[in-house]
Amino acid sequence: MQKGIAIVVVVLIAIAAIGGYFLYPLLNPAPATTPRLEGEIPIGVLYSSSSEAGYFKPSYDIAFEEVNEWCKQAGLPVKFVPLEENAEESTTKLVEKAESLIARGCQVILGTSWSTHVAALKSTVDEKKIVLFSPSSGSPAVEIAGDYIFRNVACIPQWYRAHVVLAKHMGIEAMIVLYSQDSFGQPGNEAMLKLCQEYGITVYKNFGYDPSAKDFTAEASVLEQAYKEAVSKYGKEKVGVNIIGVGGMCTPWLTTIAKFPSLWNITYFQGPNAAGATDVLQYAGEVASKTGFLSAGPMPAMTPKTQSFIQKHQAKYGSKPYTYGYNAYDTVWITALSILAAGEYKGETIKSVLPKVAESYFGTSGWCVLNEYGDRVSINFVIQKVVYEGGTYKWKDFAYFDSSTMSVTLVGK
């Protein structure tokens, strides 16, 4: 029954987007030599790292499976085939892998989640007119109108507002802010400083770190000293720490902080895109649960389609989707519907119709309306923490952030 509901929902959403695909040829017959979409259509899936592949791949796989089943039921003679590549955290490999996907016929590449990697691919995709659709990049560095980059997530300032509003709600008066010195962390830091000022939170100390490092002992020593000083001035309950960086930075930071007991049991935000990451549970679950570690991620829309997706994910992989897995799942559907609406597999044409298709699509991550920069207009957030329950470490909801009211609601402690 739920499968039937999910298919009906998708069909209703798709009507506006692909109506032209069926009606245009009837009203305006094309010459007999004009080819229709048929056969296998290669879609690139590019991961920034192995850990990213681990928690995004299940969502992509389920979405491709559903899309192809729907095409089969609709009588469409096409099959969308994901071609996967892993940059293994290297910008050089990233560009090489993207070039390989393009050479193999991909006019659309899904991923990558790292803003630094999205920025690194900008010149390539713009020059070759290849659509790049990221599920989680939020840096303002690639917030540019008219390019070939689309992002199914809101830009960074919205992410950090969730953290700052929660900090204010918790009574934080002073914040120590660390940031990765790259195209993700630097604009994130600027946004954080402005938001702290807006909400009346003093930035006690602000400094950057090298994101290519795997150990942050030196930086943690500086943080430890600054935290002690801030606590002596404001009191422990009124001091927070915010470490800005892509999701891959979270585990190295937590394992470093494990060596500094004085930094356990503090009000500590990171990411904000670390929430739900399985590598945190696997490699840093203990220290994450011992610190006051909190991280925000997109909050899924609780619809029949979302419930169906969650059930499939749990049945096949034994867990709920990764926090940004909902956004990744939706990028597959939006991409497929855009290609069908375009009537041809050509990046330039797909780029022109994708925003309208997204506007007509309400998926597992909510209504996917994009702004003039190709980014989600707004999303709600869930702020999560790591807990030890039933003999295992797991993510648990701590608070919800409503982007329409700019307010938080605590759901657990």
Steps between C-alpha positions, in 0.01 A plus 500: 500500500774745594687421181184584307462828688861591433458437126178704487671789679789494257267481199298800621816700560641400165197598290587869492864430436475241225163583348676673218705187438185315394284782359752697297569222246124454452428869439822566310605181318878487461669383182538124481878536531484675841602247770299457821645420837552128521739243631749546783568853627825528702484721809825578682512454877814659643599455864751720681621222729448136592306595813270717289441209264409286797212715615378649170511192274198322657278802434619530141452127440143496630410808296641362174319172561169683552548734203570212264205300631275802448630549144430135430144526632445820302617331181799729454779330300780632722716380786707733716838343579716643783875509429684542830840653572682585824740797527647359824519852650734619220413805291731377224329160491164673516557686173644186338198293607260767374679510165472121483125512563455766234703294252268205570200706396374656823321831447401510868717428804341451842721607791736592633408587858810707584476869411874510436456230239196665345702820464787303345267360232332828409721593205479147358122466513438855378740466209366160392136580584460212743240525777646445849235434766630486859289366787675691778750768390413833660794737449424852369819466293298322230180701546504632143198557278484343157770236542466122469509432874182415690481417871211330673574675826487857626812716514724508810351797692177303551693203636686703759191691604365170633810461719502861621127511577534177698805637684305813594207285611739301724629817665839521326654847533851439360614283210843376393492455122749292302478464123664306219712725280332412171205597279259338745636617832592860423154614381350286776710689751387834360137389529554376855658827616210702357242269657667511841490879482135493390399282796717674758755222549861610556764328287766444766761356263505437126771312308548271200647154450645305207228259374760273338635402843381179664599600851410830663691470827664843469168669425326306778762628746417858399130419527547349846674811631243735345216292643645513852536877475146546366352277772678699771340816361150385398443169681496148352131498406536820299796404276468312172741369237425489128738319262424572135599256226366245254359178643829317449666728757276380781658165583862631502393782730315269737788253522731792577269639768494152657852582621375812683263399785449866590317539167251223576151582618497843339248666269668409174363549148668367188432480131221574462486211252628224728162398643418141416849408375574132564878551517451720809323212675756244384821687577405767753172389655634486855651848509204645308265367766722628782528853363204730455535437126216634282466526122223616268376335184196534272174380650308269265138562411284233663285395203391152380783515247753574772367219717526260206861607440590456868344153509689391188826635642450324833404172333799501266772666709381463859485874571319821420638714216791734568379851584590630154397172339150639453642789299712258294197279432305800374781611266464170312127549448534867403779413256306218335184709467703791360658278235159369399359853491794617289437225249871457437810413699684827467635698796402837360136397453481321833635810676223712349213279625636373833395801715139473384494126556643549851234762571233240413658228713425431867729221610635332810697815591199727443410749228809533282455857375830652384600867505674701228832342599374145458489435876208391718305803619469370854499182706422410858767339716528230761780542754625162620729359769672164547376274780588153625185287514444127482870425484566719198562861404226673304384840386204645686296813431570782745316797346317615189556831322211654304634726224166680461488617863878495566431310823612175665306237689685267736393137470742328738793543734 
